[in-house]
Amino acid sequence: MAVLDVLPYPNPFLRKRAGDVEDFDDRLRQIVADMEETMADEDGIGLAATQVGIDLRLLILSRYAFEGEAGKDKPNLVMINPEIVWESDETVVGEEGCLSFPGVFIQVERPQKVRIRARDADGETYEIEGEGLGARAILHEIDHLEGVVMIDHVSHLTRKRALKKHQRNQKALQARAREDARKSR
Ligand SMILES: [Zn+2]
């Protein structure tokens, strides 16, 4: 297993519409395992394949998003070729973050409830409902498979502020990485 690099915005891969998964084979299961290790390493609750530069309609979600603390130690949910079957008219505004915008949090309006049809890593079709954080996490990750990111959902002003903060954070991360490289020489 390997921890993969999570691509920061504005990497062009984050604007790509991912292709369908067609082969449910060992290679796919290896990608899922690597993504799970990457998400754990980054302490995230969701990760889409496009965020690690893989052109497949595949995402993983921590059960924490659905069950809170009780879900933390349960196996992740694997969603392959997911489709939104239904979403509620009722929406809710809540805080959202993204591993491609580390340290940036914005308020995003999303449906309160969704129903999704997807396949698991063995190719079995299943349906699942998400509510609140669960719905938010699913929709955020499905967006990634369409090349959509969270700042696309907010006003021009909020987007500008979020991007400014993101650029500042990225500069600080790069400076820290340079410093670490200098020290290790
Ligand atoms: Zn994200």
Backbone and ligand atoms as CSV (ligand in chain L), in Angstrom:
chain,resi,resn,atom,element,x,y,z
A,1,MET,N,N,0.846,-1.201,0.000
A,1,MET,CA,C,0.000,0.000,0.000
A,1,MET,C,C,0.877,1.246,0.000
A,2,ALA,N,N,0.305,2.303,-0.470
A,2,ALA,CA,C,1.085,3.537,-0.574
A,2,ALA,C,C,0.208,4.749,-0.286
A,3,VAL,N,N,0.821,5.753,0.323
A,3,VAL,CA,C,0.136,7.037,0.484
A,3,VAL,C,C,0.379,7.836,-0.798
A,4,LEU,N,N,-0.714,8.277,-1.418
A,4,LEU,CA,C,-0.616,9.015,-2.685
A,4,LEU,C,C,-0.583,10.519,-2.398
A,5,ASP,N,N,-0.079,11.286,-3.378
A,5,ASP,CA,C,-0.101,12.749,-3.246
A,5,ASP,C,C,-1.493,13.265,-3.580
A,6,VAL,N,N,-2.065,14.080,-2.691
A,6,VAL,CA,C,-3.351,14.713,-2.982
A,6,VAL,C,C,-3.060,16.009,-3.741
A,7,LEU,N,N,-3.673,16.147,-4.924
A,7,LEU,CA,C,-3.410,17.310,-5.767
A,7,LEU,C,C,-4.095,18.538,-5.204
A,8,PRO,N,N,-3.334,19.629,-5.015
A,8,PRO,CA,C,-3.987,20.853,-4.558
A,8,PRO,C,C,-4.608,21.609,-5.735
A,9,TYR,N,N,-5.720,22.306,-5.464
A,9,TYR,CA,C,-6.282,23.220,-6.442
A,9,TYR,C,C,-5.212,24.260,-6.754
A,10,PRO,N,N,-5.021,24.726,-7.995
A,10,PRO,CA,C,-5.814,24.486,-9.211
A,10,PRO,C,C,-5.199,23.450,-10.154
A,11,ASN,N,N,-4.761,22.320,-9.653
A,11,ASN,CA,C,-4.256,21.290,-10.560
A,11,ASN,C,C,-5.331,20.958,-11.615
A,12,PRO,N,N,-4.962,20.942,-12.911
A,12,PRO,CA,C,-5.974,20.741,-13.969
A,12,PRO,C,C,-6.757,19.435,-13.828
A,13,PHE,N,N,-6.183,18.441,-13.147
A,13,PHE,CA,C,-6.882,17.165,-12.967
A,13,PHE,C,C,-8.178,17.357,-12.194
A,14,LEU,N,N,-8.206,18.376,-11.323
A,14,LEU,CA,C,-9.403,18.621,-10.499
A,14,LEU,C,C,-10.563,19.173,-11.326
A,15,ARG,N,N,-10.301,19.535,-12.585
A,15,ARG,CA,C,-11.353,20.047,-13.468
A,15,ARG,C,C,-11.792,19.009,-14.496
A,16,LYS,N,N,-11.292,17.783,-14.339
A,16,LYS,CA,C,-11.556,16.728,-15.308
A,16,LYS,C,C,-12.811,15.949,-14.920
A,17,ARG,N,N,-13.624,15.562,-15.936
A,17,ARG,CA,C,-14.713,14.621,-15.658
A,17,ARG,C,C,-14.117,13.221,-15.749
A,18,ALA,N,N,-14.211,12.469,-14.654
A,18,ALA,CA,C,-13.578,11.148,-14.607
A,18,ALA,C,C,-14.349,10.131,-15.445
A,19,GLY,N,N,-13.645,9.123,-15.928
A,19,GLY,CA,C,-14.245,8.066,-16.753
A,19,GLY,C,C,-14.803,6.935,-15.900
A,20,ASP,N,N,-15.791,6.214,-16.461
A,20,ASP,CA,C,-16.406,5.085,-15.745
A,20,ASP,C,C,-15.389,3.993,-15.418
A,21,VAL,N,N,-15.581,3.343,-14.283
A,21,VAL,CA,C,-14.820,2.143,-13.951
A,21,VAL,C,C,-15.454,0.986,-14.720
A,22,GLU,N,N,-14.642,0.233,-15.452
A,22,GLU,CA,C,-15.184,-0.905,-16.201
A,22,GLU,C,C,-14.671,-2.239,-15.689
A,23,ASP,N,N,-13.452,-2.251,-15.162
A,23,ASP,CA,C,-12.865,-3.515,-14.690
A,23,ASP,C,C,-12.795,-3.545,-13.172
A,24,PHE,N,N,-13.510,-4.491,-12.586
A,24,PHE,CA,C,-13.482,-4.661,-11.127
A,24,PHE,C,C,-12.447,-5.743,-10.812
A,25,ASP,N,N,-11.179,-5.320,-10.882
A,25,ASP,CA,C,-10.084,-6.288,-10.787
A,25,ASP,C,C,-9.140,-5.924,-9.639
A,26,ASP,N,N,-8.003,-6.640,-9.588
A,26,ASP,CA,C,-7.040,-6.403,-8.506
A,26,ASP,C,C,-6.446,-4.999,-8.560
A,27,ARG,N,N,-6.290,-4.480,-9.775
A,27,ARG,CA,C,-5.736,-3.123,-9.907
A,27,ARG,C,C,-6.674,-2.115,-9.217
A,28,LEU,N,N,-7.989,-2.306,-9.441
A,28,LEU,CA,C,-8.969,-1.412,-8.821
A,28,LEU,C,C,-8.902,-1.521,-7.298
A,29,ARG,N,N,-8.824,-2.757,-6.811
A,29,ARG,CA,C,-8.769,-2.953,-5.346
A,29,ARG,C,C,-7.497,-2.340,-4.754
A,30,GLN,N,N,-6.405,-2.374,-5.535
A,30,GLN,CA,C,-5.155,-1.744,-5.078
A,30,GLN,C,C,-5.329,-0.224,-4.992
A,31,ILE,N,N,-5.996,0.360,-5.994
A,31,ILE,CA,C,-6.237,1.809,-5.978
A,31,ILE,C,C,-7.072,2.179,-4.752
A,32,VAL,N,N,-8.122,1.378,-4.481
A,32,VAL,CA,C,-8.976,1.647,-3.315
A,32,VAL,C,C,-8.134,1.601,-2.032
A,33,ALA,N,N,-7.273,0.569,-1.909
A,33,ALA,CA,C,-6.440,0.426,-0.706
A,33,ALA,C,C,-5.502,1.623,-0.546
A,34,ASP,N,N,-4.906,2.059,-1.655
A,34,ASP,CA,C,-3.995,3.219,-1.600
A,34,ASP,C,C,-4.758,4.494,-1.227
A,35,MET,N,N,-5.969,4.652,-1.789
A,35,MET,CA,C,-6.769,5.830,-1.452
A,35,MET,C,C,-7.160,5.817,0.024
A,36,GLU,N,N,-7.471,4.632,0.551
A,36,GLU,CA,C,-7.844,4.526,1.976
A,36,GLU,C,C,-6.669,4.926,2.864
A,37,GLU,N,N,-5.471,4.482,2.467
A,37,GLU,CA,C,-4.299,4.840,3.268
A,37,GLU,C,C,-4.047,6.350,3.189
A,38,THR,N,N,-4.255,6.909,2.006
A,38,THR,CA,C,-4.039,8.349,1.802
A,38,THR,C,C,-5.042,9.162,2.633
A,39,MET,N,N,-6.311,8.746,2.615
A,39,MET,CA,C,-7.334,9.478,3.369
A,39,MET,C,C,-7.045,9.426,4.868
A,40,ALA,N,N,-6.607,8.254,5.360
A,40,ALA,CA,C,-6.287,8.122,6.783
A,40,ALA,C,C,-5.102,9.026,7.141
A,41,ASP,N,N,-4.097,9.037,6.255
A,41,ASP,CA,C,-2.891,9.834,6.487
A,41,ASP,C,C,-3.234,11.326,6.549
A,42,GLU,N,N,-4.206,11.751,5.732
A,42,GLU,CA,C,-4.591,13.167,5.662
A,42,GLU,C,C,-5.694,13.496,6.661
A,43,ASP,N,N,-6.182,12.472,7.365
A,43,ASP,CA,C,-7.248,12.663,8.347
A,43,ASP,C,C,-8.511,13.255,7.696
A,44,GLY,N,N,-8.827,12.757,6.492
A,44,GLY,CA,C,-10.004,13.251,5.767
A,44,GLY,C,C,-11.198,12.347,5.990
A,45,ILE,N,N,-12.407,12.801,5.564
A,45,ILE,CA,C,-13.575,11.922,5.653
A,45,ILE,C,C,-14.062,11.478,4.271
A,46,GLY,N,N,-13.420,12.020,3.217
A,46,GLY,CA,C,-13.780,11.597,1.872
A,46,GLY,C,C,-12.650,11.895,0.907
A,47,LEU,N,N,-12.541,11.063,-0.135
A,47,LEU,CA,C,-11.497,11.285,-1.144
A,47,LEU,C,C,-11.993,10.739,-2.484
A,48,ALA,N,N,-11.848,11.553,-3.519
A,48,ALA,CA,C,-12.222,11.123,-4.869
A,48,ALA,C,C,-10.951,10.793,-5.650
A,49,ALA,N,N,-11.053,9.812,-6.568
A,49,ALA,CA,C,-9.879,9.355,-7.324
A,49,ALA,C,C,-9.216,10.507,-8.085
A,50,THR,N,N,-10.016,11.440,-8.603
A,50,THR,CA,C,-9.446,12.559,-9.367
A,50,THR,C,C,-8.510,13.408,-8.502
A,51,GLN,N,N,-8.739,13.406,-7.186
A,51,GLN,CA,C,-7.876,14.197,-6.289
A,51,GLN,C,C,-6.472,13.608,-6.157
A,52,VAL,N,N,-6.324,12.341,-6.514
A,52,VAL,CA,C,-4.990,11.733,-6.490
A,52,VAL,C,C,-4.535,11.409,-7.926
A,53,GLY,N,N,-5.131,12.096,-8.897
A,53,GLY,CA,C,-4.687,11.991,-10.283
A,53,GLY,C,C,-5.084,10.716,-10.989
A,54,ILE,N,N,-6.172,10.072,-10.533
A,54,ILE,CA,C,-6.630,8.828,-11.165
A,54,ILE,C,C,-7.968,9.090,-11.854
A,55,ASP,N,N,-7.997,8.816,-13.156
A,55,ASP,CA,C,-9.154,9.154,-13.979
A,55,ASP,C,C,-10.231,8.060,-13.906
A,56,LEU,N,N,-10.820,7.888,-12.732
A,56,LEU,CA,C,-11.873,6.878,-12.555
A,56,LEU,C,C,-12.982,7.429,-11.668
A,57,ARG,N,N,-14.222,6.976,-11.973
A,57,ARG,CA,C,-15.369,7.407,-11.155
A,57,ARG,C,C,-15.418,6.532,-9.895
A,58,LEU,N,N,-14.618,6.934,-8.948
A,58,LEU,CA,C,-14.416,6.163,-7.722
A,58,LEU,C,C,-14.181,7.124,-6.577
A,59,LEU,N,N,-14.884,6.902,-5.461
A,59,LEU,CA,C,-14.647,7.728,-4.273
A,59,LEU,C,C,-14.773,6.853,-3.031
A,60,ILE,N,N,-14.141,7.306,-1.960
A,60,ILE,CA,C,-14.293,6.615,-0.684
A,60,ILE,C,C,-14.750,7.622,0.365
A,61,LEU,N,N,-15.521,7.128,1.326
A,61,LEU,CA,C,-16.039,7.980,2.403
A,61,LEU,C,C,-15.874,7.250,3.723
A,62,SER,N,N,-15.466,8.003,4.744
A,62,SER,CA,C,-15.416,7.429,6.082
A,62,SER,C,C,-16.847,7.276,6.599
A,63,ARG,N,N,-17.089,6.183,7.333
A,63,ARG,CA,C,-18.410,5.977,7.949
A,63,ARG,C,C,-18.699,7.054,8.996
A,64,TYR,N,N,-17.656,7.777,9.378
A,64,TYR,CA,C,-17.835,8.884,10.322
A,64,TYR,C,C,-18.861,9.891,9.786
A,65,ALA,N,N,-18.852,10.086,8.467
A,65,ALA,CA,C,-19.766,11.052,7.853
A,65,ALA,C,C,-21.230,10.649,8.047
A,66,PHE,N,N,-21.468,9.347,8.261
A,66,PHE,CA,C,-22.841,8.840,8.371
A,66,PHE,C,C,-23.253,8.552,9.800
A,67,GLU,N,N,-22.278,8.082,10.619
A,67,GLU,CA,C,-22.620,7.576,11.951
A,67,GLU,C,C,-21.900,8.309,13.068
A,68,GLY,N,N,-21.085,9.322,12.753
A,68,GLY,CA,C,-20.313,10.013,13.780
A,68,GLY,C,C,-19.262,9.096,14.374
A,69,GLU,N,N,-18.926,9.299,15.644
A,69,GLU,CA,C,-17.849,8.556,16.308
A,69,GLU,C,C,-18.006,7.039,16.136
A,70,ALA,N,N,-19.264,6.545,16.193
A,70,ALA,CA,C,-19.513,5.098,16.090
A,70,ALA,C,C,-19.017,4.533,14.768
A,71,GLY,N,N,-18.900,5.380,13.735
A,71,GLY,CA,C,-18.499,4.904,12.416
A,71,GLY,C,C,-17.010,4.941,12.172
A,72,LYS,N,N,-16.283,5.551,13.103
A,72,LYS,CA,C,-14.853,5.819,12.884
A,72,LYS,C,C,-14.022,4.577,12.572
A,73,ASP,N,N,-14.321,3.459,13.249
A,73,ASP,CA,C,-13.494,2.267,13.069
A,73,ASP,C,C,-14.095,1.272,12.082
A,74,LYS,N,N,-15.225,1.653,11.459
A,74,LYS,CA,C,-15.853,0.739,10.496
A,74,LYS,C,C,-15.190,0.890,9.130
A,75,PRO,N,N,-15.316,-0.144,8.260
A,75,PRO,CA,C,-14.722,-0.037,6.920
A,75,PRO,C,C,-15.293,1.162,6.156
A,76,ASN,N,N,-14.471,1.777,5.326
A,76,ASN,CA,C,-14.930,2.913,4.527
A,76,ASN,C,C,-15.985,2.467,3.522
A,77,LEU,N,N,-16.783,3.427,3.105
A,77,LEU,CA,C,-17.738,3.186,2.031
A,77,LEU,C,C,-17.010,3.421,0.712
A,78,VAL,N,N,-17.122,2.456,-0.207
A,78,VAL,CA,C,-16.494,2.603,-1.519
A,78,VAL,C,C,-17.612,2.805,-2.531
A,79,MET,N,N,-17.580,3.901,-3.267
A,79,MET,CA,C,-18.615,4.186,-4.254
A,79,MET,C,C,-17.978,4.274,-5.632
A,80,ILE,N,N,-18.426,3.371,-6.495
A,80,ILE,CA,C,-17.888,3.318,-7.847
A,80,ILE,C,C,-19.012,3.598,-8.842
A,81,ASN,N,N,-18.709,4.435,-9.832
A,81,ASN,CA,C,-19.715,4.900,-10.809
A,81,ASN,C,C,-21.007,5.363,-10.110
A,82,PRO,N,N,-20.897,6.228,-9.086
A,82,PRO,CA,C,-22.098,6.604,-8.318
A,82,PRO,C,C,-23.070,7.473,-9.126
A,83,GLU,N,N,-24.360,7.261,-8.861
A,83,GLU,CA,C,-25.402,8.104,-9.486
A,83,GLU,C,C,-26.296,8.632,-8.379
A,84,ILE,N,N,-26.729,9.867,-8.530
A,84,ILE,CA,C,-27.689,10.432,-7.580
A,84,ILE,C,C,-29.082,9.994,-8.023
A,85,VAL,N,N,-29.756,9.182,-7.195
A,85,VAL,CA,C,-31.088,8.668,-7.529
A,85,VAL,C,C,-32.143,9.714,-7.157
A,86,TRP,N,N,-31.912,10.367,-6.026
A,86,TRP,CA,C,-32.882,11.335,-5.509
A,86,TRP,C,C,-32.174,12.296,-4.576
A,87,GLU,N,N,-32.596,13.564,-4.581
A,87,GLU,CA,C,-32.129,14.466,-3.527
A,87,GLU,C,C,-33.284,15.321,-3.032
A,88,SER,N,N,-33.247,15.689,-1.756
A,88,SER,CA,C,-34.361,16.423,-1.159
A,88,SER,C,C,-34.380,17.869,-1.655
A,89,ASP,N,N,-35.589,18.450,-1.704
A,89,ASP,CA,C,-35.699,19.871,-2.039
A,89,ASP,C,C,-35.162,20.705,-0.890
A,90,GLU,N,N,-35.326,20.154,0.317
A,90,GLU,CA,C,-34.852,20.860,1.499
A,90,GLU,C,C,-33.324,20.906,1.478
A,91,THR,N,N,-32.774,22.076,1.725
A,91,THR,CA,C,-31.315,22.211,1.725
A,91,THR,C,C,-30.846,22.678,3.097
A,92,VAL,N,N,-29.535,22.566,3.316
A,92,VAL,CA,C,-28.958,23.023,4.569
A,92,VAL,C,C,-27.588,23.622,4.267
A,93,VAL,N,N,-27.263,24.703,4.984
A,93,VAL,CA,C,-25.957,25.344,4.818
A,93,VAL,C,C,-25.044,24.827,5.917
A,94,GLY,N,N,-23.853,24.371,5.558
A,94,GLY,CA,C,-22.923,23.849,6.556
A,94,GLY,C,C,-21.483,24.039,6.128
A,95,GLU,N,N,-20.585,23.842,7.084
A,95,GLU,CA,C,-19.172,24.051,6.813
A,95,GLU,C,C,-18.594,22.901,5.997
A,96,GLU,N,N,-17.747,23.252,5.051
A,96,GLU,CA,C,-17.147,22.250,4.189
A,96,GLU,C,C,-15.656,22.518,4.030
A,97,GLY,N,N,-14.877,21.451,4.033
A,97,GLY,CA,C,-13.451,21.557,3.756
A,97,GLY,C,C,-13.106,20.566,2.663
A,98,CYS,N,N,-11.854,20.582,2.199
A,98,CYS,CA,C,-11.466,19.722,1.084
A,98,CYS,C,C,-9.964,19.485,1.152
A,99,LEU,N,N,-9.531,18.237,0.954
A,99,LEU,CA,C,-8.100,17.929,1.019
A,99,LEU,C,C,-7.321,18.620,-0.107
A,100,SER,N,N,-8.021,19.107,-1.139
A,100,SER,CA,C,-7.354,19.850,-2.209
A,100,SER,C,C,-7.265,21.342,-1.889
A,101,PHE,N,N,-7.920,21.753,-0.775
A,101,PHE,CA,C,-7.822,23.128,-0.259
A,101,PHE,C,C,-7.503,23.049,1.239
A,102,PRO,N,N,-6.332,22.461,1.591
A,102,PRO,CA,C,-6.102,22.225,3.025
A,102,PRO,C,C,-6.150,23.519,3.840
A,103,GLY,N,N,-6.903,23.481,4.926
A,103,GLY,CA,C,-6.983,24.649,5.818
A,103,GLY,C,C,-8.037,25.669,5.421
A,104,VAL,N,N,-8.790,25.406,4.329
A,104,VAL,CA,C,-9.839,26.343,3.906
A,104,VAL,C,C,-11.205,25.726,4.219
A,105,PHE,N,N,-12.057,26.496,4.890
A,105,PHE,CA,C,-13.403,26.024,5.220
A,105,PHE,C,C,-14.407,27.086,4.801
A,106,ILE,N,N,-15.450,26.656,4.092
A,106,ILE,CA,C,-16.473,27.605,3.647
A,106,ILE,C,C,-17.860,27.034,3.906
A,107,GLN,N,N,-18.853,27.921,3.942
A,107,GLN,CA,C,-20.232,27.510,4.135
A,107,GLN,C,C,-20.842,27.212,2.762
A,108,VAL,N,N,-21.350,25.993,2.608
A,108,VAL,CA,C,-21.907,25.575,1.314
A,108,VAL,C,C,-23.320,25.041,1.524
A,109,GLU,N,N,-24.233,25.428,0.619
A,109,GLU,CA,C,-25.616,24.935,0.689
A,109,GLU,C,C,-25.730,23.636,-0.108
A,110,ARG,N,N,-26.289,22.617,0.539
A,110,ARG,CA,C,-26.463,21.307,-0.114
A,110,ARG,C,C,-27.825,20.736,0.259
A,111,PRO,N,N,-28.342,19.790,-0.543
A,111,PRO,CA,C,-29.566,19.093,-0.134
A,111,PRO,C,C,-29.362,18.409,1.223
A,112,GLN,N,N,-30.427,18.375,2.017
A,112,GLN,CA,C,-30.367,17.762,3.352
A,112,GLN,C,C,-30.215,16.246,3.270
A,113,LYS,N,N,-30.813,15.652,2.215
A,113,LYS,CA,C,-30.833,14.193,2.097
A,113,LYS,C,C,-30.615,13.777,0.643
A,114,VAL,N,N,-29.889,12.683,0.452
A,114,VAL,CA,C,-29.716,12.148,-0.907
A,114,VAL,C,C,-29.815,10.628,-0.900
A,115,ARG,N,N,-30.175,10.084,-2.051
A,115,ARG,CA,C,-30.135,8.632,-2.231
A,115,ARG,C,C,-29.231,8.356,-3.433
A,116,ILE,N,N,-28.269,7.439,-3.228
A,116,ILE,CA,C,-27.227,7.178,-4.229
A,116,ILE,C,C,-27.253,5.711,-4.626
A,117,ARG,N,N,-27.038,5.461,-5.912
A,117,ARG,CA,C,-26.802,4.088,-6.372
A,117,ARG,C,C,-25.346,4.014,-6.831
A,118,ALA,N,N,-24.640,2.987,-6.368
A,118,ALA,CA,C,-23.218,2.858,-6.723
A,118,ALA,C,C,-22.848,1.382,-6.743
A,119,ARG,N,N,-21.626,1.094,-7.141
A,119,ARG,CA,C,-21.104,-0.274,-7.052
A,119,ARG,C,C,-19.996,-0.299,-6.001
A,120,ASP,N,N,-19.797,-1.462,-5.392
A,120,ASP,CA,C,-18.671,-1.599,-4.471
A,120,ASP,C,C,-17.454,-2.134,-5.247
A,121,ALA,N,N,-16.349,-2.396,-4.536
A,121,ALA,CA,C,-15.102,-2.783,-5.212
A,121,ALA,C,C,-15.210,-4.129,-5.926
A,122,ASP,N,N,-16.260,-4.932,-5.592
A,122,ASP,CA,C,-16.473,-6.213,-6.279
A,122,ASP,C,C,-17.460,-6.076,-7.446
A,123,GLY,N,N,-17.969,-4.845,-7.651
A,123,GLY,CA,C,-18.894,-4.623,-8.750
A,123,GLY,C,C,-20.354,-4.800,-8.386
A,124,GLU,N,N,-20.631,-5.090,-7.097
A,124,GLU,CA,C,-22.026,-5.271,-6.634
A,124,GLU,C,C,-22.711,-3.908,-6.524
A,125,THR,N,N,-23.936,-3.813,-7.089
A,125,THR,CA,C,-24.690,-2.562,-6.996
A,125,THR,C,C,-25.383,-2.459,-5.645
A,126,TYR,N,N,-25.368,-1.273,-5.048
A,126,TYR,CA,C,-26.104,-1.050,-3.806
A,126,TYR,C,C,-26.642,0.379,-3.797
A,127,GLU,N,N,-27.606,0.629,-2.897
A,127,GLU,CA,C,-28.118,1.990,-2.730
A,127,GLU,C,C,-27.912,2.408,-1.296
A,128,ILE,N,N,-27.685,3.689,-1.081
A,128,ILE,CA,C,-27.502,4.198,0.276
A,128,ILE,C,C,-28.063,5.617,0.371
A,129,GLU,N,N,-28.598,5.940,1.558
A,129,GLU,CA,C,-29.070,7.297,1.799
A,129,GLU,C,C,-28.099,8.013,2.711
A,130,GLY,N,N,-27.917,9.282,2.457
A,130,GLY,CA,C,-27.093,10.112,3.328
A,130,GLY,C,C,-27.908,11.308,3.768
A,131,GLU,N,N,-27.675,11.712,5.014
A,131,GLU,CA,C,-28.427,12.840,5.562
A,131,GLU,C,C,-27.444,13.766,6.262
A,132,GLY,N,N,-27.671,15.071,6.168
A,132,GLY,CA,C,-26.785,16.018,6.850
A,132,GLY,C,C,-25.367,15.903,6.339
A,133,LEU,N,N,-24.419,15.624,7.273
A,133,LEU,CA,C,-23.010,15.501,6.877
A,133,LEU,C,C,-22.815,14.373,5.862
A,134,GLY,N,N,-23.587,13.295,5.996
A,134,GLY,CA,C,-23.483,12.177,5.054
A,134,GLY,C,C,-23.820,12.622,3.636
A,135,ALA,N,N,-24.916,13.370,3.481
A,135,ALA,CA,C,-25.328,13.869,2.161
A,135,ALA,C,C,-24.285,14.852,1.632
A,136,ARG,N,N,-23.822,15.726,2.517
A,136,ARG,CA,C,-22.820,16.730,2.127
A,136,ARG,C,C,-21.536,16.058,1.616
A,137,ALA,N,N,-21.060,15.052,2.362
A,137,ALA,CA,C,-19.811,14.379,1.992
A,137,ALA,C,C,-19.961,13.657,0.646
A,138,ILE,N,N,-21.084,12.942,0.458
A,138,ILE,CA,C,-21.299,12.224,-0.814
A,138,ILE,C,C,-21.312,13.220,-1.979
A,139,LEU,N,N,-22.083,14.293,-1.834
A,139,LEU,CA,C,-22.247,15.232,-2.949
A,139,LEU,C,C,-20.939,15.965,-3.254
A,140,HIS,N,N,-20.183,16.284,-2.200
A,140,HIS,CA,C,-18.875,16.932,-2.382
A,140,HIS,C,C,-17.951,16.035,-3.218
A,141,GLU,N,N,-17.934,14.738,-2.892
A,141,GLU,CA,C,-17.033,13.816,-3.602
A,141,GLU,C,C,-17.534,13.521,-5.012
A,142,ILE,N,N,-18.851,13.394,-5.187
A,142,ILE,CA,C,-19.378,13.175,-6.548
A,142,ILE,C,C,-19.047,14.384,-7.428
A,143,ASP,N,N,-19.136,15.587,-6.850
A,143,ASP,CA,C,-18.726,16.793,-7.583
A,143,ASP,C,C,-17.326,16.641,-8.159
A,144,HIS,N,N,-16.395,16.106,-7.334
A,144,HIS,CA,C,-15.006,15.952,-7.794
A,144,HIS,C,C,-14.946,15.108,-9.060
A,145,LEU,N,N,-15.813,14.091,-9.157
A,145,LEU,CA,C,-15.787,13.218,-10.337
A,145,LEU,C,C,-16.296,13.946,-11.583
A,146,GLU,N,N,-16.977,15.081,-11.356
A,146,GLU,CA,C,-17.474,15.911,-12.465
A,146,GLU,C,C,-16.548,17.092,-12.750
A,147,GLY,N,N,-15.456,17.207,-12.005
A,147,GLY,CA,C,-14.562,18.354,-12.177
A,147,GLY,C,C,-15.052,19.606,-11.474
A,148,VAL,N,N,-15.941,19.412,-10.495
A,148,VAL,CA,C,-16.509,20.542,-9.744
A,148,VAL,C,C,-15.888,20.554,-8.343
A,149,VAL,N,N,-15.536,21.737,-7.848
A,149,VAL,CA,C,-14.980,21.843,-6.492
A,149,VAL,C,C,-15.852,22.763,-5.644
A,150,MET,N,N,-15.644,22.729,-4.314
A,150,MET,CA,C,-16.595,23.383,-3.398
A,150,MET,C,C,-16.741,24.884,-3.636
A,151,ILE,N,N,-15.658,25.546,-4.090
A,151,ILE,CA,C,-15.762,27.003,-4.288
A,151,ILE,C,C,-16.680,27.357,-5.462
A,152,ASP,N,N,-17.064,26.362,-6.274
A,152,ASP,CA,C,-18.000,26.612,-7.377
A,152,ASP,C,C,-19.424,26.825,-6.877
A,153,HIS,N,N,-19.665,26.500,-5.586
A,153,HIS,CA,C,-21.025,26.572,-5.043
A,153,HIS,C,C,-21.315,27.867,-4.292
A,154,VAL,N,N,-20.319,28.752,-4.180
A,154,VAL,CA,C,-20.514,29.932,-3.327
A,154,VAL,C,C,-20.460,31.220,-4.136
A,155,SER,N,N,-20.788,32.329,-3.477
A,155,SER,CA,C,-20.828,33.631,-4.150
A,155,SER,C,C,-19.427,34.024,-4.610
A,156,HIS,N,N,-19.392,34.967,-5.517
A,156,HIS,CA,C,-18.143,35.468,-6.077
A,156,HIS,C,C,-17.194,35.938,-4.963
A,157,LEU,N,N,-17.762,36.656,-3.993
A,157,LEU,CA,C,-16.954,37.228,-2.917
A,157,LEU,C,C,-16.362,36.140,-2.013
A,158,THR,N,N,-17.206,35.172,-1.634
A,158,THR,CA,C,-16.728,34.069,-0.780
A,158,THR,C,C,-15.650,33.271,-1.502
A,159,ARG,N,N,-15.858,33.085,-2.801
A,159,ARG,CA,C,-14.896,32.345,-3.616
A,159,ARG,C,C,-13.543,33.059,-3.628
A,160,LYS,N,N,-13.593,34.390,-3.806
A,160,LYS,CA,C,-12.370,35.198,-3.854
A,160,LYS,C,C,-11.611,35.098,-2.530
A,161,ARG,N,N,-12.359,35.199,-1.432
A,161,ARG,CA,C,-11.733,35.109,-0.105
A,161,ARG,C,C,-11.119,33.738,0.127
A,162,ALA,N,N,-11.857,32.696,-0.264
A,162,ALA,CA,C,-11.374,31.323,-0.065
A,162,ALA,C,C,-10.102,31.083,-0.878
A,163,LEU,N,N,-10.081,31.610,-2.109
A,163,LEU,CA,C,-8.911,31.410,-2.973
A,163,LEU,C,C,-7.682,32.132,-2.416
A,164,LYS,N,N,-7.919,33.327,-1.854
A,164,LYS,CA,C,-6.829,34.101,-1.261
A,164,LYS,C,C,-6.221,33.309,-0.098
A,165,LYS,N,N,-7.118,32.793,0.743
A,165,LYS,CA,C,-6.652,32.023,1.908
A,165,LYS,C,C,-5.893,30.781,1.430
A,166,HIS,N,N,-6.438,30.118,0.416
A,166,HIS,CA,C,-5.815,28.911,-0.133
A,166,HIS,C,C,-4.409,29.223,-0.648
A,167,GLN,N,N,-4.273,30.335,-1.389
A,167,GLN,CA,C,-2.956,30.694,-1.935
A,167,GLN,C,C,-1.957,30.965,-0.815
A,168,ARG,N,N,-2.441,31.637,0.230
A,168,ARG,CA,C,-1.567,31.912,1.392
A,168,ARG,C,C,-1.122,30.603,2.045
A,169,ASN,N,N,-2.089,29.688,2.253
A,169,ASN,CA,C,-1.778,28.394,2.873
A,169,ASN,C,C,-0.780,27.594,2.039
A,170,GLN,N,N,-0.986,27.618,0.709
A,170,GLN,CA,C,-0.106,26.842,-0.172
A,170,GLN,C,C,1.321,27.393,-0.120
A,171,LYS,N,N,1.440,28.731,-0.091
A,171,LYS,CA,C,2.763,29.361,-0.005
A,171,LYS,C,C,3.454,28.948,1.289
A,172,ALA,N,N,2.703,28.959,2.394
A,172,ALA,CA,C,3.274,28.590,3.694
A,172,ALA,C,C,3.724,27.127,3.677
A,173,LEU,N,N,2.903,26.249,3.054
A,173,LEU,CA,C,3.262,24.824,2.956
A,173,LEU,C,C,4.540,24.634,2.151
A,174,GLN,N,N,4.644,25.395,1.026
A,174,GLN,CA,C,5.835,25.280,0.170
A,174,GLN,C,C,7.078,25.774,0.900
A,175,ALA,N,N,6.926,26.876,1.654
A,175,ALA,CA,C,8.059,27.429,2.411
A,175,ALA,C,C,8.528,26.419,3.454
A,176,ARG,N,N,7.536,25.771,4.113
A,176,ARG,CA,C,7.876,24.772,5.128
A,176,ARG,C,C,8.599,23.578,4.497
A,177,ALA,N,N,8.131,23.158,3.317
A,177,ALA,CA,C,8.754,22.012,2.622
A,177,ALA,C,C,10.196,22.358,2.234
A,178,ARG,N,N,10.412,23.616,1.784
A,178,ARG,CA,C,11.774,24.050,1.417
A,178,ARG,C,C,12.683,24.040,2.641
A,179,GLU,N,N,12.122,24.535,3.749
A,179,GLU,CA,C,12.882,24.597,5.010
A,179,GLU,C,C,13.278,23.179,5.463
A,180,ASP,N,N,12.303,22.250,5.379
A,180,ASP,CA,C,12.580,20.850,5.773
A,180,ASP,C,C,13.666,20.253,4.882
A,181,ALA,N,N,13.612,20.574,3.572
A,181,ALA,CA,C,14.593,20.025,2.636
A,181,ALA,C,C,15.978,20.590,2.952
A,182,ARG,N,N,16.027,21.856,3.320
A,182,ARG,CA,C,17.302,22.518,3.640
A,182,ARG,C,C,17.924,21.859,4.891
A,183,LYS,N,N,17.047,21.639,5.902
A,183,LYS,CA,C,17.521,21.067,7.165
A,183,LYS,C,C,18.054,19.646,6.998
A,184,SER,N,N,17.420,18.900,6.059
A,184,SER,CA,C,17.786,17.492,5.927
A,184,SER,C,C,19.039,17.316,5.072
A,185,ARG,N,N,19.540,18.397,4.487
A,185,ARG,CA,C,20.753,18.297,3.670
A,185,ARG,C,C,21.998,18.100,4.532
L,1,ZN,ZN,ZN,-12.827,17.824,-1.901
